[in-house]
């Protein structure tokens, strides 16, 4: 039971982080920054901003 609860919490945190990251990407694009997502890494103006966990679909 505890493992299921921990998995549910981790999934919620991951979804929340993706929403925050999506907001950051939209803001960066609006400010004219270069946004690159490759090999599970997110870059703004060629600086590493975040790493995506395996299996996360992140579409912008």
N, C-alpha and C positions, 0 to 999 in steps of 0.2 A: 504494500500500500504506500509506503513512504517513497519508494522509487517512482511510482506512478505520479505522485504529487510533485516530486522534484522534476520529473520530465515535463509535466504540465507548466510548472513555473518557468523552466528554462525556455520552453516554446513561447510563452507569453513575453518573456524578456527579449527573445530574439525578434519577435514580430514588432515589438515596441522600438527596438533599435533600428529595424529596417524602416519604420515610419520616420524616425528622426533622421536617418541617413538620407531618405528620399527628400525630406524637407531641406536638408543641407545641399543636396545636389540641385534642387530647383533654385535655391537662393544663389548658388555659385553660377549656374547658367544665366540667371537674370542679371548677375553682376558682370557677365562677359568672361568668366574664367573658363579655362579649358578643363573639361571633365572627361576622364578616361576610366573605364572599367574593364580590366583585363586580368585573366588568371585569378579571379577572386579578390582582386585588390582594387580599391577606389582611389584615384588620384585627382587632385585639383591643382591645376597649373604645375603638373609634373611632380607634386609632393604627395607622398602617401598619406591618405586620410584614414582609411579603414581597410580591414581585411574581412571578407565575407566568410562565414562558416560554410563548410562543405554542404551541398544540397540546397542552399538558399537560392531561390530564383529572384533576382533583382532586376527589374525592367524599368527603365526611365524613359 
